[in-house]
């Protein structure tokens, strides 16, 4: 007894420390969400370095040896393989600068998954992690809302909210990913009343802000994740009661929120926002008070089991009746649902934007996605094993697209991105990782109590939302979205009971895991630190008024990141500005060497030659740029003009 008594408080302290560390890891996502979703190096590198430090601490403490679940080990091994393959793709990527950044992001997700798996295996609270995700995102939404009207020009484009993520669909995904976590907390009788109040207010605030993005993919992904939550939840009735006020707020405020989109830009947009923002605040406040009152009632009274079952049956019947009424109304308005689906599919293929004049949610246009997906599939067909290289889709897109679909860097589909850029090997590793995580969570479903099943449902629904929306988007490049998804997947793969895999790893395995964790942390330092430092020096260069000082900072950035094609392009512009034309020529040539399959460096160097009277070299480079981007009218016009001005041109004869 004397030996056991001191151990219990020590174990409790260990679980508390693990829970706090997991919360800190989860809060990195809202931090990045405030900084363009972590899209740029300056947004994701600091969290990556913090994750590396956490993983190093866990390795030193021996916590990685507690990843004793065979499901968790399999998932970690598959994601590690995917990250290793991503790093290997630097060997065959034409643009290694882009591949390096993509490998760094993948390593960030791997470290977050490893750390979360280790912390959960050490007893960290899933409920705390769900609360950190939901309330952290809610805090970002609360800070964003007062900025909408005063900063409408920066935060909106064509009446759609760009938000702090800087991209409509990414902003919607960032806001909605923790939605089911918030409802899980709001409906749990084990959660503090104030926390339940804040969780429901955060769900209302985030969902209403997401409407301002007019993201159709977000609406479809949320609809797809809804049955996942309610089918798996151990407290369906409570989930419905938590969803009720949030859904009511959305329905009541939708005309005002949609009016922001219809207002477009300028003074009309600002006026629409001034009308809508107070309504959003009031709805969030009402939902919060609803949650608080519900929690206080829970603390004083619990309905009899028979009454609860009857209420659940009545709620189910009401939902079925509502669904039937909705189906009848749909049939009366649209006719055959099969014909309606066929019409929407045709609109998606043809880019038909009809309905958009009333709300973008009524339009089925694919916004050029079919073109992007065809190019990605062609990349995979041409390079089935290796792929074209991590983050190297952009160059092939401009060369192979059959029609113009705007400025594109990724194929807007995670499965196609993995296949096109990392080949069948990368695609199989990623699919295997996701499959193992979902299978692990579903396998444990039957052995959990109501609270555990509801937490599993929230994690599974959040991961399902991310997967569904990522099928239409490029969210791997937004760690504010993908990092919390990795934490949810870790929550599915990690042990849900202390008895699962009791005993931990053996001595040799534990040492191997420690070394692997320390190696991953060291690799992240070697990957992210030079990228971050180079980015900082490049920013200082851009801000410098003295061109020689700007060149000095840029040269330092190039030494830190010698494979970036963007940095020599900036250096060439500065060298041209100070009159060093031979130096500028060399910098342009270096940019072409570092990104030989992208049209942009050739076009930039052609413009340099054209400005300085060397029409022959300019024409050759413009022709090469046009070969790599044959549908660009500006390049075609420059080639035509220079050919007509050439002494050998028939037009001159």
C-alpha positions in Angstrom: 0.0 0.0 0.0 2.9 2.4 0.8 4.3 1.8 -2.7 1.0 2.3 -4.5 -0.2 5.4 -2.7 2.6 7.8 -4.0 2.2 6.4 -7.4 -1.4 7.4 -7.9 -0.8 11.2 -7.5 2.2 10.9 -9.7 0.1 9.2 -12.4 -2.5 11.9 -12.0 0.1 14.6 -12.4 1.4 12.8 -15.5 -2.1 12.7 -17.1 -2.5 16.4 -16.3 0.8 17.3 -17.9 -0.1 15.1 -20.9 -3.5 16.8 -21.3 -2.0 20.3 -21.1 0.6 19.4 -23.7 -2.1 18.1 -26.0 -4.1 21.3 -25.5 -1.0 23.3 -26.4 -0.6 21.2 -29.5 -4.2 21.7 -30.5 -4.0 25.5 -30.0 -1.3 25.8 -32.6 -4.1 25.4 -35.2 -6.0 28.6 -34.1 -2.7 30.4 -33.9 -2.0 29.5 -37.5 -5.6 30.2 -38.5 -5.0 33.8 -37.5 -2.0 33.9 -39.8 -3.3 33.0 -43.2 -4.1 29.5 -42.1 -0.3 28.8 -41.8 0.0 28.7 -45.6 3.2 30.7 -45.7 6.5 29.5 -44.2 6.3 32.3 -41.6 3.0 30.9 -40.4 3.8 27.2 -40.1 7.5 27.1 -39.3 7.2 28.4 -35.7 4.5 25.8 -34.8 6.7 23.2 -36.5 9.7 24.1 -34.4 7.4 24.1 -31.2 6.2 20.6 -32.2 9.7 19.4 -32.7 10.6 20.7 -29.2 7.6 18.8 -27.8 8.5 15.6 -29.6 12.1 15.9 -28.3 10.8 16.2 -24.7 8.5 13.2 -25.2 11.4 11.2 -26.6 13.6 12.2 -23.6 10.9 11.3 -21.1 10.3 7.9 -22.7 6.7 8.8 -23.5 7.0 7.6 -27.1 7.4 4.1 -25.8 3.8 4.2 -24.5 2.4 4.2 -28.0 1.4 0.6 -27.2 -1.7 0.2 -29.4 -1.0 -2.0 -32.5 -3.5 0.2 -34.4 -1.7 3.4 -33.4 1.7 1.8 -34.3 0.4 0.8 -37.7 -1.0 4.3 -38.4 2.2 5.9 -37.3 4.3 3.6 -39.4 2.2 4.4 -42.5 2.3 8.1 -42.0 6.0 7.9 -41.4 6.4 6.1 -44.7 4.4 8.8 -46.4 6.6 11.5 -45.0 9.7 9.6 -45.9 8.5 9.1 -49.5 7.7 12.9 -49.6 11.3 13.7 -48.7 12.6 11.2 -51.2 10.6 13.0 -53.9 13.1 15.8 -53.7 15.4 13.5 -55.7 13.1 13.6 -58.8 11.2 16.9 -58.2 12.1 19.4 -61.0 11.5 22.3 -58.5 13.2 21.2 -55.3 12.4 24.4 -53.5 8.7 23.7 -53.7 9.3 20.1 -52.7 11.3 21.1 -49.7 8.4 23.2 -48.4 5.9 20.4 -49.0 8.1 17.9 -47.2 8.3 20.3 -44.2 4.6 20.5 -44.0 4.2 16.7 -44.2 6.8 16.3 -41.4 4.8 18.8 -39.3 1.7 16.6 -39.6 3.7 13.5 -38.8 5.2 15.0 -35.6 1.8 16.3 -34.5 0.4 12.8 -35.0 3.2 11.1 -33.2 3.0 13.6 -30.3 -0.8 13.3 -30.0 -0.6 9.5 -30.1 2.0 9.5 -27.4 0.2 12.0 -25.2 -3.2 10.1 -25.5 -1.4 6.8 -24.7 -0.1 8.5 -21.6 -3.6 9.4 -20.4 -4.2 12.8 -22.0 -7.8 13.9 -22.0 -9.6 13.8 -25.4 -12.2 16.2 -23.9 -9.6 18.8 -23.2 -8.2 18.5 -26.7 -11.7 18.9 -28.2 -12.3 21.9 -26.0 -9.0 23.5 -27.1 -9.9 23.1 -30.8 -13.4 24.4 -30.4 -12.7 27.3 -28.1 -9.5 28.3 -29.9 -11.3 28.5 -33.2 -14.2 30.3 -31.6 -11.8 32.9 -30.2 -10.4 33.6 -33.7 -13.9 34.0 -34.9 -14.8 36.4 -32.1 -11.7 38.4 -32.9 -12.5 38.4 -36.6 -16.2 39.5 -36.4 -15.5 43.1 -35.2 -13.0 43.6 -38.1 -15.5 42.7 -40.9 -17.1 46.1 -41.6 -14.0 48.3 -40.9 -11.7 46.0 -43.0 -14.2 44.8 -45.6 -11.8 45.6 -48.5 -9.1 43.3 -47.1 -11.3 40.5 -45.7 -13.8 40.2 -48.6 -13.7 39.7 -52.4 -16.9 39.9 -54.4 -18.9 39.7 -51.2 -17.3 36.5 -50.0 -15.3 36.3 -46.8 -11.6 35.6 -47.2 -11.1 35.8 -43.5 -7.9 35.3 -41.6 -7.0 32.2 -43.7 -6.9 34.3 -46.9 -9.0 31.9 -49.0 -12.8 31.4 -48.9 -12.9 27.7 -48.7 -10.0 27.4 -46.2 -11.6 29.9 -43.9 -14.9 27.9 -44.0 -13.0 24.6 -43.2 -11.0 26.2 -40.4 -14.2 27.5 -38.8 -16.3 24.3 -39.3 -13.7 21.5 -38.5 -14.3 21.8 -34.7 -18.1 22.1 -35.1 -18.9 18.6 -33.9 -16.3 18.9 -31.1 -18.2 22.0 -29.8 -21.6 20.2 -30.0 -20.0 17.2 -28.1 -18.9 19.5 -25.3 -22.2 21.4 -25.2 -24.2 18.3 -24.8 -22.1 16.5 -22.2 -23.4 16.5 -18.6 -19.8 15.9 -17.4 -18.5 19.3 -18.8 -18.4 22.5 -16.7 -21.5 24.7 -17.4 -19.4 27.7 -18.4 -17.5 25.5 -20.9 -20.8 24.2 -22.3 -22.0 27.8 -22.7 -18.8 28.8 -24.5 -18.8 25.8 -26.7 -22.3 26.4 -28.0 -21.6 30.1 -28.5 -18.4 29.2 -30.5 -20.4 26.7 -32.7 -23.0 29.4 -33.5 -20.3 32.1 -34.1 -18.1 29.9 -36.4 -21.0 28.4 -38.4 -22.5 31.9 -39.1 -19.1 33.3 -40.2 -18.6 30.2 -42.4 -21.8 31.1 -44.2 -20.2 34.4 -45.2 -17.6 32.5 -47.2 -20.3 31.1 -49.5 -18.3 27.9 -49.6 -20.4 25.1 -51.2 -17.8 22.5 -50.4 -18.0 23.4 -46.8 -21.8 22.9 -46.8 -21.5 19.5 -48.5 -18.7 18.3 -46.2 -20.7 19.4 -43.1 -23.8 17.6 -44.4 -21.6 14.5 -45.1 -20.2 14.6 -41.5 -23.6 15.0 -39.8 -24.7 11.4 -40.1 -21.3 10.2 -39.0 -21.7 12.2 -35.7 -25.2 11.0 -35.0 -24.7 7.4 -36.0 -21.7 7.0 -33.7 -22.7 9.3 -30.9 -23.6 7.8 -27.5 -25.9 10.8 -26.8 -27.9 11.4 -30.0 -30.7 13.2 -28.1 -28.2 15.6 -26.5 -26.5 16.1 -29.8 -29.8 17.0 -31.4 -30.6 19.4 -28.5 -27.1 21.0 -28.9 -27.6 21.3 -32.7 -31.1 22.8 -32.4 -30.2 26.4 -31.4 -27.2 26.6 -33.7 -29.4 25.5 -36.7 -32.1 27.9 -35.6 -29.6 30.8 -35.6 -28.4 29.8 -39.0 -31.9 29.7 -40.5 -33.0 33.0 -38.9 -29.8 34.9 -39.9 -29.2 33.4 -43.3 -31.1 36.1 -45.2 -28.9 38.8 -43.6 -25.7 36.7 -44.1 -26.5 36.0 -47.7 -27.3 39.7 -48.2 -23.6 40.4 -47.5 -22.7 38.3 -50.6 -25.4 40.0 -52.7 -24.1 43.4 -51.6 -20.9 42.8 -53.5 -18.3 45.4 -52.7 -17.8 49.0 -51.5 -20.3 50.9 -49.4 -23.1 48.4 -49.9 -20.9 45.6 -48.5 -20.0 47.7 -45.4 -23.7 48.6 -44.8 -24.7 44.9 -45.2 -22.0 43.9 -42.7 -23.1 46.5 -40.2 -26.6 45.0 -40.3 -25.5 41.4 -40.1 -22.7 41.5 -37.5 -25.0 42.5 -34.5 -27.4 39.7 -35.5 -24.5 37.2 -35.4 -23.4 38.4 -31.9 -27.0 38.2 -30.6 -27.4 34.6 -32.0 -24.1 33.5 -30.5 -25.1 35.1 -27.1 -28.5 33.3 -27.3 -26.9 30.0 -28.0 -24.5 30.5 -25.2 -27.3 31.3 -22.7 -29.2 28.3 -24.0 -26.1 26.1 -23.2 -25.7 27.6 -19.8 -29.3 27.2 -18.9 -29.2 23.6 -20.1 -26.1 22.8 -18.1 -27.6 24.4 -14.9 -30.7 22.3 -15.4 -28.6 19.2 -15.9 -26.9 19.8 -12.6 -30.2 19.9 -10.7 -32.5 17.5 -12.6 -32.1 14.4 -14.7 -35.2 13.1 -16.6 -36.2 9.5 -15.8 -34.7 6.9 -18.3 -38.2 6.2 -19.6 -38.9 9.8 -20.3 -35.5 10.3 -22.0 -36.2 7.3 -24.3 -39.6 8.7 -25.1 -38.1 12.1 -25.8 -35.5 10.5 -28.0 -38.1 8.6 -30.0 -40.2 11.7 -30.3 -37.2 13.7 -31.6 -36.4 11.0 -34.1 -40.0 10.9 -35.3 -40.0 14.7 -35.6 -36.7 14.6 -37.6 -38.1 11.9 -39.9 -41.3 13.9 -40.4 -39.2 17.0 -41.1 -37.1 15.1 -43.6 -40.2 13.8 -45.3 -41.7 17.3 -45.5 -38.5 18.6 -46.9 -38.4 15.8 -49.5 -41.9 16.5 -50.5 -41.2 20.3 -50.8 -38.1 19.5 -52.9 -40.1 17.2 -55.2 -42.8 19.8 -55.7 -40.2 22.5 -56.6 -37.6 20.5 -58.5 -39.3 17.3 -59.7 -37.3 14.1 -60.0 -34.2 14.1 -57.7 -32.4 11.9 -60.3 -33.0 14.5 -63.0 -31.9 17.3 -60.5 -28.6 15.5 -59.8 -28.0 15.1 -63.5 -28.6 18.8 -64.1 -26.2 19.7 -61.3 -23.6 17.3 -62.6 -23.9 18.9 -66.0 -23.6 22.4 -64.5 -20.5 21.3 -62.6 -18.9 20.1 -65.8 -19.9 23.1 -67.9 -19.1 25.8 -65.3 -22.8 26.9 -65.3 -23.2 29.6 -62.7 -26.9 29.9 -62.9 -28.5 30.6 -59.5 -25.4 32.5 -58.3 -27.2 35.8 -58.6 -29.4 34.7 -55.6 -26.8 32.9 -53.6 -23.6 31.0 -54.5 -25.0 28.0 -52.6 -27.5 27.6 -55.5 -24.8 27.3 -58.1 -23.2 24.0 -59.1 -20.3 25.3 -61.1 -17.1 23.4 -60.6 -14.9 26.5 -60.9 -12.5 24.8 -63.3 -12.0 21.7 -61.0 -12.5 19.2 -63.8 -9.6 20.7 -65.7 -7.4 20.5 -62.6 -8.4 16.9 -61.9 -7.8 15.9 -65.6 -4.3 17.3 -65.4 -3.6 15.6 -62.1 -4.8 12.3 -63.5 -2.6 12.7 -66.5 0.3 13.4 -64.2 -0.4 10.2 -62.4 -0.8 8.3 -65.7 2.6 9.6 -67.0 4.4 9.0 -63.6 2.4 6.3 -61.9 5.1 5.2 -59.4 7.0 8.3 -58.4 4.6 11.1 -59.3 5.8 14.5 -60.6 7.3 15.5 -57.3 5.9 17.1 -54.1 4.3 20.5 -54.9 5.3 20.3 -58.5 1.8 20.0 -60.0 1.7 23.7 -60.9 4.2 23.5 -63.7 2.5 20.6 -65.4 -1.0 22.2 -64.9 0.0 25.2 -67.1 1.5 22.9 -69.7 -1.3 20.3 -69.9 -4.5 22.2 -69.1 -7.0 22.0 -72.0 -8.7 25.3 -71.0 -7.9 28.2 -68.7 -9.1 27.9 -65.2 -7.3 30.8 -63.4 -4.2 30.8 -61.2 -3.7 27.3 -59.8 -1.0 25.6 -57.7 -2.7 22.4 -56.6 -5.3 20.0 -58.1 -7.9 20.8 -55.5 -8.3 17.2 -54.4 -6.2 15.5 -51.8 -6.4 12.0 -53.3 -5.4 13.3 -56.7 -2.7 15.5 -55.2 -1.2 12.5 -53.5 -1.3 10.3 -56.7 -0.1 13.1 -59.1 2.8 14.3 -56.9 3.8 11.2 -55.0 2.6 8.4 -57.3 0.9 5.1 -56.4 3.4 4.6 -53.5 2.4 7.8 -51.8 -1.3 7.4 -52.5 -1.3 3.9 -51.0 0.6 5.0 -47.9 -1.8 7.9 -47.3 -4.9 5.8 -48.0 -3.6 3.1 -45.7 -2.9 5.6 -42.9 -6.4 7.1 -43.1 -8.0 3.6 -43.3 -6.2 2.3 -40.2 -7.2 5.4 -38.2 -10.9 5.2 -39.0 -10.9 1.4 -38.6 -9.2 1.7 -35.2 -11.9 4.1 -34.0 -14.8 2.0 -35.3 -13.3 -1.2 -33.8 -13.3 0.3 -30.3 -16.8 1.8 -30.6 -18.6 -1.1 -28.9 -16.4 -1.1 -25.8 -17.0 2.6 -24.9 -19.5 4.2 -22.6 -21.9 7.0 -23.8 -19.3 9.7 -23.1 -16.6 7.9 -24.9 -18.8 7.1 -27.9 -19.7 10.8 -28.2 -16.1 11.9 -28.1 -15.3 9.2 -30.7 -18.2 10.5 -32.8 -16.9 14.1 -32.6 -13.3 13.1 -33.6 -14.6 10.8 -36.4 -17.0 13.5 -37.8 -14.3 16.1 -37.7 -11.9 13.8 -39.6 -14.7 12.9 -42.0 -15.4 16.6 -42.6 -11.7 17.2 -43.4 -11.5 14.3 -45.7 -14.7 15.2 -47.6 -13.8 18.8 -48.0 -10.2 18.0 -48.9 -11.5 15.9 -51.7 -12.5 19.2 -53.4 -9.7 21.4 -52.1 -6.0 21.8 -51.3 -6.0 21.8 -47.5 -2.7 19.9 -47.1 -1.1 23.3 -47.6 -3.2 24.8 -44.7 -1.9 23.4 -41.4 -4.5 25.3 -39.5 -7.0 22.8 -41.1 -4.9 19.7 -41.5 -3.1 19.7 -38.1 -6.4 19.5 -36.0 -7.5 16.7 -38.4 -4.3 14.8 -37.6 -5.1 15.2 -33.9 -8.6 13.8 -34.5 -7.1 10.9 -36.4 -4.7 10.3 -33.5 -7.6 10.3 -31.1 -9.2 7.5 -33.2 -6.0 5.4 -33.4 -4.8 5.9 -29.8 -5.9 3.5 -27.0 -9.2 4.4 -25.4 -8.6 2.4 -22.2 -5.6 1.9 -19.9 -5.8 -1.9 -20.3 -5.4 -1.8 -24.1 -1.9 -3.1 -24.9 -0.9 -2.8 -21.3 2.8 -3.0 -20.6 4.1 -0.6 -23.3 6.9 -1.2 -25.7 9.9 -3.4 -24.8 13.3 -2.0 -23.9 14.8 -2.2 -27.4 11.6 -0.9 -29.0 11.4 1.9 -26.6 15.0 2.9 -27.3 14.3 2.8 -31.0 11.2 5.0 -30.6 13.2 7.5 -28.6 15.8 7.7 -31.3 13.2 8.0 -34.0 11.4 10.8 -32.1 14.7 12.6 -31.6 15.6 12.1 -35.3 12.3 13.5 -36.4 12.8 16.6 -34.2 16.3 17.0 -35.6 15.0 16.6 -39.2 12.4 19.3 -38.6 15.0 21.7 -37.2 17.1 21.1 -40.3 14.0 21.5 -42.6 12.0 24.4 -41.0 14.7 26.6 -39.5 16.6 27.4 -42.8 13.2 28.0 -44.5 12.0 30.3 -41.7 15.2 32.2 -41.5 15.4 32.6 -45.3 11.8 33.9 -45.3 12.6 36.4 -42.6 15.6 37.8 -44.6 13.5 37.9 -47.8 10.8 39.9 -45.9 13.5 42.3 -44.7 14.8 42.6 -48.2 11.3 43.5 -49.5 10.9 46.1 -46.8 14.3 47.7 -47.3 14.3 51.1 -49.2 18.0 50.9 -50.0 18.5 48.4 -52.9 22.0 47.5 -51.8 20.7 46.6 -48.3 17.9 44.7 -49.9 20.4 42.7 -52.0 22.5 41.9 -49.0 19.5 40.5 -47.1 18.4 38.5 -50.2 21.8 37.0 -50.7 21.6 35.8 -47.1 18.2 34.3 -47.8 19.6 32.5 -50.9 22.4 31.0 -48.9 19.9 29.7 -46.3 17.5 28.3 -49.0 19.7 27.6 -52.1 17.0 25.6 -53.9 14.3 28.3 -54.1 13.5 29.6 -57.6 11.6 32.6 -56.2 14.6 34.1 -54.4 16.9 34.5 -57.5 14.0 36.0 -59.4 13.7 38.7 -56.7 17.5 39.1 -56.8 17.5 39.6 -60.5 14.9 42.4 -60.2 17.1 44.2 -57.7 20.3 43.7 -59.7 18.5 45.1 -62.7 17.4 48.1 -60.6 20.9 48.9 -59.5 22.3 48.5 -63.1 24.1 45.2 -62.7 22.8 43.6 -65.9 25.3 40.7 -66.1 24.4 39.8 -62.4 20.7 40.0 -63.3 21.2 37.7 -66.3 22.9 35.2 -64.0 20.2 35.4 -61.4 17.5 34.8 -64.0 19.4 31.8 -65.4 19.7 30.4 -61.9 15.9 30.7 -61.4 15.4 28.8 -64.7 17.9 26.1 -63.6 16.0 25.7 -60.2 12.6 25.5 -61.8 13.1 24.3 -65.4 9.6 23.2 -66.1 7.7 26.3 -65.0 7.0 29.0 -67.5 7.4 32.0 -65.1 11.2 32.2 -64.9 11.5 32.0 -68.7 8.9 34.8 -69.1 10.7 36.9 -66.5 14.1 36.6 -68.2 12.5 37.3 -71.6 11.0 40.5 -70.2 14.5 41.5 -69.0 16.0 41.0 -72.5 13.1 42.8 -74.1 13.5 45.8 -71.8 17.2 46.0 -72.7 16.7 45.7 -76.5 17.8 42.0 -77.0 14.8 41.0 -79.1 16.3 37.7 -80.3 17.0 36.3 -76.8 13.6 37.6 -75.6 11.8 35.9 -78.4 13.5 32.5 -77.8 12.6 32.7 -74.1 9.0 33.8 -74.7 8.7 30.9 -77.1 9.9 28.5 -74.4 7.6 30.0 -71.9 4.7 29.6 -74.4 5.6 25.9 -74.8 5.2 25.5 -71.0 2.0 27.6 -70.9 0.4 27.4 -74.3 -2.9 29.0 -73.3 -1.6 32.2 -71.9 -2.7 35.0 -74.2 -0.2 37.5 -72.9 2.7 35.2 -73.9 1.2 34.5 -77.3 0.8 38.3 -77.9 4.5 38.9 -77.0 5.7 36.1 -79.3 3.6 37.4 -82.1 4.7 41.0 -81.7 8.4 40.1 -81.5 8.1 37.7 -84.5 6.5 40.5 -86.6 9.2 42.9 -85.6 12.0 40.4 -86.4 14.1 41.3 -89.5 13.5 37.8 -90.9 9.7 38.0 -90.5 7.7 37.6 -93.7 5.5 40.5 -92.6 8.5 42.8 -92.7 9.5 41.6 -96.2 
